Amino acid sequence: MSKFLRFITRIANLKKKRNFPSVVNYEITSRCNLKCEHCYWHKTLKSTKELSNAEWEKVFLEHRKKGATHAHLTGGEPGLRPNVIRLARDIFKGIGIVSNGTIKIPNDIQTRIFVSIDGPATIHNKIRGVKVFDKVMKNIKDDKRIILTPTLTTTNYKYIDALVKIARNSGVEGITFSTYTSHSKGKDSLLLQGKQLDEAMNSLLKVWKKNKDIVYLTPKIIKILKTKAHYKTCFFLGNDFVSYDATMNIKKPCVIGEDVNCSTCGCIVPIVTHALKLADVRAWFMFDRLFPEKYYKI
Ligand SMILES: C[S@@+](CC[C@H](N)C(=O)[O-])C[C@H]1O[C@@H](n2cnc3c(N)ncnc32)[C@H](O)[C@@H]1O
């Protein structure tokens, strides 16, 4: 399909009315091998049960029949369930995986993989609770399926340059950034605000200008990360997205769970969607590189 046709199809898809969401987020496991200092998932975990492979297959087939086209697989750590990943790959038009990179996603699974790296070795290990940095680096080396996805908090916002160097030196496809979203309505020591948020956004703009080939951001996206202009019309609040935990309970309003303070949202997914809706042409080109035709059918 030509780039122009893909572009038009995407706009049409954004406006289409549907009976069932086209994009579904599945937490395919209720297990994780790490306990990260900023992670919402442990706070929202309601059960240690998870569906079997056969049960996931049934769910995926039912949802595909109802109109779901793309699946995002997360957890917990989705690398613990490679066969569930393969089932989703075979049923949907496209899948995306969010992983901590400690378990290499097998090479037969050719799709976009977002790997959470939160800083250079000492910072990453501090945030992630164990010494896993070297193992992750070994697993991701020269793997072009991978985009690094740090979550910026007060612990690591000074390491943006270092993170871009890690992306460059490890030979992955690129790097994008989210900022930490709080569960608290009051003070939260991890949340970037005021001068710290300004400093982080200025650093992002600088690294984007120097590394446009690997930094998956645009000036408009960075502005939205700062102003949070997206959150009242967030993509996750609409009808085209739904998120399930590992026992198929719906998570509302999004994966971060019911206590999320949306006014602090720094999630790159609704932010990119907002930029696309604002006709940010750079975001459209970026989106095409994030989700290329070789991995995703429209
Ligand atoms: C919950 S993890 C699950 C997938 C996998 N275990 C991993 O670590 O990537 C998904 C992503 O959410 C990010 N994350 C966790 N808590 C967050 C929060 N409160 N705000 C923003 N991102 C968060 C993690 O850093 C990770 O990139």
The ligand as an SDF file (V2000), in Angstrom:
LIG
                    3D

 27 29  0  0  0  0  0  0  0  0999 V2000
    3.5650   -1.9360   33.6450 C   0  0  0  0  0  0  0  0  0  0  0  0
    4.8950   -2.1750   32.5540 S   0  0  0  0  0  0  0  0  0  0  0  0
    4.4900   -3.8020   31.9450 C   0  0  0  0  0  0  0  0  0  0  0  0
    5.3970   -4.2890   30.8720 C   0  0  0  0  0  0  0  0  0  0  0  0
    6.8050   -4.6990   31.2780 C   0  0  0  0  0  0  0  0  0  0  0  0
    6.8560   -5.4870   32.4540 N   0  0  0  0  0  0  0  0  0  0  0  0
    7.7090   -3.4910   31.3650 C   0  0  0  0  0  0  0  0  0  0  0  0
    8.2890   -3.2340   32.4260 O   0  0  0  0  0  0  0  0  0  0  0  0
    7.8380   -2.8070   30.3520 O   0  0  0  0  0  0  0  0  0  0  0  0
    4.5130   -1.1490   31.1460 C   0  0  0  0  0  0  0  0  0  0  0  0
    5.1870    0.2030   31.1090 C   0  0  0  0  0  0  0  0  0  0  0  0
    4.5250    1.0830   31.9860 O   0  0  0  0  0  0  0  0  0  0  0  0
    5.5030    1.9170   32.5820 C   0  0  0  0  0  0  0  0  0  0  0  0
    4.9280    2.4610   33.8200 N   0  0  0  0  0  0  0  0  0  0  0  0
    4.7280    1.8240   34.9780 C   0  0  0  0  0  0  0  0  0  0  0  0
    4.1560    2.6320   35.8980 N   0  0  0  0  0  0  0  0  0  0  0  0
    3.9840    3.8250   35.2980 C   0  0  0  0  0  0  0  0  0  0  0  0
    3.4230    5.0610   35.7150 C   0  0  0  0  0  0  0  0  0  0  0  0
    2.9260    5.2320   36.9390 N   0  0  0  0  0  0  0  0  0  0  0  0
    3.4190    6.0790   34.8280 N   0  0  0  0  0  0  0  0  0  0  0  0
    3.9050    5.9050   33.5780 C   0  0  0  0  0  0  0  0  0  0  0  0
    4.4290    4.7570   33.1190 N   0  0  0  0  0  0  0  0  0  0  0  0
    4.4640    3.7260   33.9720 C   0  0  0  0  0  0  0  0  0  0  0  0
    6.6670    1.0030   32.7880 C   0  0  0  0  0  0  0  0  0  0  0  0
    7.8730    1.7030   33.0180 O   0  0  0  0  0  0  0  0  0  0  0  0
    6.6640    0.2460   31.4730 C   0  0  0  0  0  0  0  0  0  0  0  0
    7.3660    0.9640   30.4980 O   0  0  0  0  0  0  0  0  0  0  0  0
  1  2  1  0
  2  3  1  0
  2 10  1  0
  3  4  1  0
  4  5  1  0
  5  6  1  0
  5  7  1  0
  7  8  2  0
  7  9  1  0
 10 11  1  0
 11 12  1  0
 11 26  1  0
 12 13  1  0
 13 14  1  0
 13 24  1  0
 14 15  1  0
 14 23  1  0
 15 16  2  0
 16 17  1  0
 17 18  1  0
 17 23  2  0
 18 19  1  0
 18 20  2  0
 20 21  1  0
 21 22  2  0
 22 23  1  0
 24 25  1  0
 24 26  1  0
 26 27  1  0
M  CHG  2   2   1   9  -1
M  END
$$$$
